Amino acid sequence: MKKETFQDKLIKRFYGIAGPLDEFRKKEAFRLGNTCFILLFWGTMALNLLALALSKRYPEVVAYGYPTALFLSTLSASMYMTSKMRHNQVDSLDVEELTSKEQKQLKGASIKFALYFTAVMYIWTVVFGAWMEGLNPLDHLFDLRKFLAACLGGIFTGIALEIMLRKRMKKAENLTISSAISKEEPKWIKNMIKRFYGIRGPLDEYRRAEADAIGGQAFIYYFYFLALGNAIAYFLAYRYPLEVATYYPMIIALFSFILLGIVNMQTLHADLPQYDLDELSPEERQGRPLNPILWGLGVALLSSLFAGLADLFSLQLPLLDSIFHIKSLLFGGMMGLFASLALSAIAYLQKLEADTAKKK
């Protein structure tokens, strides 16, 4: 029996897969995770632009509202993924498929998780309450009301987990092959995946599987980073609202761009942007390739506009004067130059790979 790697365990825990990580479950989990990753990524970028534009005039609103908006976004993506996986019966729990170690862990899993949830919630309420009030956490360590509240939350969580596990076991007993086949996806999801990964031509099985594997794994790290960042932001927002409103959106944007760069490198490594002219549809053949200069100018204009709107309240200038301020123009020019160079590099790499493929 093949030993599970850390990556496989992480995938199973995140997507709620019990038993062996077979091809069907892995494929379905990555397919849903990829869709959630793309939607969450662009939604986070839109929230970042809004937060950065309002952070200087409304720091307290951004300090609390931005983490809340991110939390609701991640929660919505998680609920959508969970409902789809339940509908496709990917989360079914067959006890016979589990290893002996997993069967032992399943016994009393709801009780163990309830105790773990109670301990975490109690520590969080004690530390967060002491931080809010400016007191020593050790003085509130034996607060009976906080302990009873955490115990009550742990009891309800354990009951909910036990009900969910029993439903998943019952679902596994009634599982059929026809019920596990996913339905045809809407066309807009396929077009969204093709545009995000720069795929031209048909979205065949290989390209779709590779794109789903890249996005499905990226969604795990993106989700955990946003969850951890929100917890820290809520913790610091009470005493340092201005710093949270200023730097937290920048940190999220920086991590998003780093993750996007890793995704693009994996996309190029998997040869997803490569295409054959015979595979293109008539509409794609008529489309022109990306012009780095035109895209650089477009990014420069949008970046200057955004910088002007972001500094509108701090510069105390009219809108046009703020947009054409030297600071806004410099920011827009640097972003446009970066976008033009990045597109030129990508086009050059694609040309080299195409020439290499022709020689072979």
C-alpha positions, 0 to 999 in steps of 0.5 A, spaced: 500 500 500 502 506 497 504 511 503 500 517 503 504 524 503 503 530 507 500 533 500 495 527 500 493 528 507 492 536 507 488 535 501 484 529 504 483 534 510 481 540 507 476 537 502 473 532 507 475 526 503 475 519 508 478 513 505 483 512 499 484 518 495 482 515 489 482 518 482 475 520 482 475 524 489 481 527 487 479 530 480 472 532 483 475 536 489 480 539 485 475 541 480 471 545 485 477 547 488 479 551 482 473 554 481 472 557 488 480 559 487 479 563 481 472 566 484 475 568 491 482 571 488 478 576 483 473 577 489 479 579 494 482 583 489 476 587 488 476 588 496 483 590 496 482 596 491 476 598 495 480 597 502 486 601 499 482 607 496 478 608 503 483 606 508 486 613 509 479 616 510 475 611 514 481 607 517 476 604 523 471 602 518 476 598 513 480 595 519 473 591 521 470 591 515 475 589 510 477 582 515 469 581 515 468 582 508 474 577 507 471 572 512 464 572 508 468 571 502 472 565 504 466 562 508 461 563 502 467 559 497 467 554 503 460 553 503 459 552 496 464 547 495 461 543 501 454 543 498 457 541 491 461 536 494 455 533 498 451 533 491 456 529 488 457 524 494 465 526 494 464 526 501 461 519 502 464 516 508 465 508 507 468 505 513 470 499 510 475 503 505 478 506 511 485 503 514 485 501 521 488 507 524 483 511 520 477 507 523 480 508 530 480 515 529 473 515 527 471 512 534 469 518 538 471 523 533 465 528 535 467 527 542 475 529 541 473 535 536 468 537 541 473 537 546 478 541 542 473 546 539 472 547 547 479 548 549 481 553 543 474 557 543 476 558 551 483 560 550 481 565 544 475 568 548 480 569 554 486 572 550 481 576 546 477 579 552 483 580 556 487 584 550 480 588 548 480 590 556 488 591 557 488 586 562 492 580 564 490 574 561 492 570 567 487 574 571 481 571 566 483 564 565 478 561 570 472 565 568 466 561 569 462 564 564 467 564 559 468 556 560 461 555 560 460 559 553 466 555 550 463 548 553 456 550 550 459 551 543 463 545 544 457 541 545 453 543 539 459 543 535 460 535 537 452 534 536 453 537 529 459 533 527 456 526 529 450 528 525 454 529 519 458 523 520 452 519 520 449 522 514 456 521 510 456 514 512 449 513 510 450 516 503 456 511 502 451 505 503 446 508 498 452 510 493 451 508 486 456 510 480 451 514 476 449 518 482 457 520 482 458 522 475 458 530 475 453 534 471 455 538 465 458 545 467 456 551 465 459 554 459 461 561 463 466 556 468 469 553 462 471 560 459 473 563 466 478 557 467 481 558 460 482 566 461 485 565 468 490 560 465 491 563 458 488 557 455 487 557 447 483 552 443 479 546 446 479 545 454 480 538 453 481 533 459 489 534 460 488 541 460 482 541 465 485 536 469 492 540 470 488 547 471 484 543 476 490 540 480 494 547 480 488 551 482 485 546 487 492 546 491 492 553 490 486 554 494 488 550 500 494 555 501 490 561 499 484 559 504 488 558 510 492 564 509 486 568 509 483 565 515 489 566 519 490 573 517 483 575 518 484 572 525 490 576 526 487 582 523 481 582 528 486 581 534 490 587 532 484 592 529 482 594 536 488 597 538 491 599 531 486 600 527 490 605 522 496 600 521 491 594 520 487 598 515 493 601 511 498 594 511 493 588 512 490 589 505 497 590 502 499 584 505 493 580 502 495 583 495 502 581 496 501 574 498 496 574 492 501 576 487 506 571 489 501 566 489 499 568 482 506 568 480 507 561 482 500 559 479 503 562 472 509 558 473 506 551 474 501 553 468 507 554 463 511 548 466 504 544 464 504 547 457 497 549 458 498 556 454 501 552 448 496 551 442 495 548 435 492 553 430 488 547 428 485 547 434 483 554 435 475 556 433 474 561 428 473 566 433 479 565 436 483 565 430 480 572 428 483 574 435 489 578 436 495 576 440 496 580 447 500 586 445 505 588 451 505 595 449 497 596 449 496 592 455 502 596 459 498 603 457 492 600 459 494 598 466 498 604 467 492 608 466 488 604 470 493 604 476 494 612 475 486 612 476 486 608 482 492 611 485 489 618 484 482 615 487 486 612 493 490 619 495 484 623 493 482 624 501 489 625 503 492 630 498 485 634 499 486 636 491 480 636 486 479 629 482 483 631 476 489 634 480 489 628 484 489 623 478 495 627 475 499 628 481 506 626 480 505 620 485 499 617 481 503 618 475 509 615 477 505 609 480 501 608 474 507 608 470 511 603 474 505 598 474 504 599 466 512 598 465 511 591 469 505 589 466 508 590 459 515 587 461 511 581 464 507 580 458 513 580 453 517 575 457 511 570 457 510 571 450 518 570 449 517 564 453 511 561 449 515 562 442 521 559 445 517 553 447 513 553 440 520 553 436 523 547 441 516 543 439 517 544 432 524 542 432 523 536 435 
